[in-house]
Structure formats: C-alpha cells, structure tokens
Amino acid sequence: MIVVTGSTGHVGGEAARLLIESGVPIRLIVRDAVRAAHFGAAEITVADYNQPDAVAQAVHAGDTVFMVSVYETHDERLGKHEQFVRTAADAGAGRIVYLSFINSALDADFIHAVSHFETEQMIRDAGVPFTFLRTSLYQAAVPFFYVDGHAAAPAGTGSASWVSRRDIGAAVAAVLRDENHAGETYELTGPEALTMQQTSERVNSLIGTTLTYDDVDDLATLGTRGLPDPVAMKESRRTCFTSIAIGQQSNVTDHIERLTGIPASPIDRHALNYPEQFRNTGS
Ligand SMILES: NC(=O)c1ccc[n+]([C@@H]2O[C@H](COP(=O)([O-])OP(=O)(O)OC[C@H]3O[C@@H](n4cnc5c(N)ncnc54)[C@H](OP(=O)(O)O)[C@@H]3O)[C@@H](O)[C@H]2O)c1
C-alpha cells in the first residue's frame, strides 16, 4: 500500500490526486478528515506527526510512505520528523519518500536545508529504504518575497531554479509507484535559474506588474509574508536569500522530466496562472 501524508496541501494533494486517477490504492494520513473527503477513493487515517499511536494505525509493514516536511522552525520540524520516522520504521515501512531540499547539508547556509539534511540522516539511520526528493524553492513562494511589490533581500546576484509544486506532485506520484527508485536522490528543479532581478523583470513583462528588487541585508526591512511564524522564522527567511546569493539554490536538472515524462514548467506559467499573487503583495 502507498501511504501519503500532506494530501490536504499542495504537493501531497497533487500526488494523491494523480495516484487515485491512475487507480492506485492509497491511504492518506491527514489532520482533518473533512478536508480530505474529496479523495473519495482513498482510505483515510487522522493523525499528526506527533501522534505516534495514530500514525501507527496508518503505516503497515512493507508500505511505501510519502513523508511531507512540516513547515516549522528548525527544532520543531526535527522533533515532529523524528517521531514520524521512528513510528514508520517501527511499523516496518518498506520505503520512505521524503520531500527534501536542494543542497541540503549540515553546513548549508539556508536553515531549512540543514533540517532537511538532518531528516534525511534520520531516515538513513532508521534503516528504512528511502527516496529523497530534493526540491528547489517553489514558484508559489516567490510572490511572498515582495511587500508592496518590492523585495528587499540579501540574494545578491545569485539565482534560484524556482520549481512548480504541481510538477513536484507528479514526480512524487511517479517515485511512489515504482520501487526501482529506492536508494535514489533526485533534484526537482525548475527549467532555469533566475536572479531576483531577472525574476522581477520576467513577471513584470508577462503580467504588467512593477515588481522591484534591491540587494539589502537588513532583518528590520526583510519581508516575512507567508511565514507560519514570522518572528521565529525571520532568520530562516534571511538565510534563504543568502544561500541564493552564494549559489546554493541554482541547480538546474532534468529530473522532473526524467520522472514524469513532462519538462519542468517555468515561472512564466505560475505568473500567468496566478497573476493576482504577484499583483497583491500585501504591505
Ligand atoms: N521549497 C519551498 O519553496 C518551500 C516553501 C514552503 C514550504 N516548503 C515545505 O514543503 C512542504 C510541502 O509543501 P506544500 O506546498 O505542499 O505545503 P502545504 O500546502 O502547506 O501542505 C503541507 C501539508 O503538510 C501537512 N502537515 C503539516 N504539519 C503536519 C503535521 N504535524 N502532521 C501531519 N501533517 C502535517 C498539512 O496538513 P494540514 O492541511 O492539516 O495543515 C498539509 O497537508 C511544506 O510543508 C514545507 O515544509 C517548501
């Protein structure tokens, strides 16, 4: 059985939708069953990562498990991931497919890339076969970097290979279906790497916005829109940009196309599909 977490969210939701459409039986782990009711064809277990007894109801020996990362501070993320991995390992999970981040490493600049690496290590240490899907920054995250149409951030002239969450969901579904991906690490990136300046200009040319970018390293003016905990996670947002500046987010691969058969889509599609996200960048 394939077990999918995060299906009430974007990446897990797209993966679950594709698996159900192709007739693959799946079990969902969700925190709110009502929000998963539209997945008519799936078994549903209600559990939070920090509820081992409930998670254990959903993961059985030999299952292939998609593990979404939780979007929290470094320590909170690691605590919940540790509980989930331990429970899945104790249940005898056959493989964990973990949603990680490009250039994850203990000495990565980006705070979240450190916790992603530590989670990968946790899964290796638990002895469960794995597939790691290391993604770039989401195209959907880009609008949140602007406040009133302006991004003041320390990304310098470094570039990022913004990736589509829909493409990631398709890649997740592909690796869940096929055990041959065990032991592999893929880098799921967009088709090109753009600087913040180039990103602003690209979006402006497509949808008529007037987005601007300045290379500024100042926590006082750094935008915190979209962060689940704007105070505790401000420094992680800063390191997101400093890691761009030093080239830790610029990888471009063809792994999405290799896994799904469809080339990764550029940020153009996201801007054209969701122009309001770039037009209404809050204050
Ligand atoms: N690469 C990037 O640019 C980037 C940007 C932001 C976040 N991320 C990471 O990528 C992940 C997936 O992205 P996404 O867009 O699909 O996120 P999303 O739409 O926010 O979905 C996150 C999913 O994780 C579930 N979840 C959160 N905490 C949980 C917990 N403690 N126990 C069980 N389930 C939990 C959520 O459940 P509920 O619906 O109940 O909340 C939701 O289904 C995020 O969670 C975050 O860690 C990456």
The ligand as a Gaussian input file, in Angstrom:
#p B3LYP/6-31G(d) Opt

LIG

0 1
 N       10.615000      24.635000      -1.399000
 C        9.899000      25.674000      -0.970000
 O        9.936000      26.777000      -1.557000
 C        9.018000      25.536000       0.206000
 C        8.291000      26.640000       0.642000
 C        7.459000      26.486000       1.724000
 C        7.341000      25.243000       2.344000
 N        8.065000      24.176000       1.888000
 C        7.980000      22.831000       2.516000
 O        7.351000      21.941000       1.580000
 C        6.276000      21.267000       2.238000
 C        5.193000      20.872000       1.239000
 O        4.788000      21.998000       0.510000
 P        3.229000      22.260000       0.227000
 O        3.171000      23.477000      -0.619000
 O        2.545000      21.027000      -0.204000
 O        2.746000      22.649000       1.702000
 P        1.248000      22.851000       2.192000
 O        0.325000      23.093000       1.065000
 O        1.297000      23.828000       3.311000
 O        0.899000      21.404000       2.800000
 C        1.566000      20.923000       3.939000
 C        0.877000      19.614000       4.319000
 O        1.552000      19.058000       5.451000
 C        0.579000      18.735000       6.448000
 N        1.161000      18.848000       7.780000
 C        1.752000      19.930000       8.317000
 N        2.144000      19.668000       9.573000
 C        1.785000      18.397000       9.834000
 C        1.889000      17.551000      10.974000
 N        2.461000      17.981000      12.107000
 N        1.402000      16.293000      10.903000
 C        0.811000      15.851000       9.766000
 N        0.681000      16.598000       8.645000
 C        1.145000      17.864000       8.695000
 C       -0.505000      19.770000       6.244000
 O       -1.696000      19.377000       6.892000
 P       -2.834000      20.468000       7.247000
 O       -3.553000      20.715000       5.942000
 O       -3.654000      19.810000       8.275000
 O       -2.135000      21.705000       7.748000
 C       -0.592000      19.795000       4.732000
 O       -1.348000      18.723000       4.239000
 C        5.849000      22.246000       3.325000
 O        5.155000      21.587000       4.354000
 C        7.169000      22.828000       3.767000
 O        7.806000      22.027000       4.743000
 C        8.887000      24.299000       0.842000

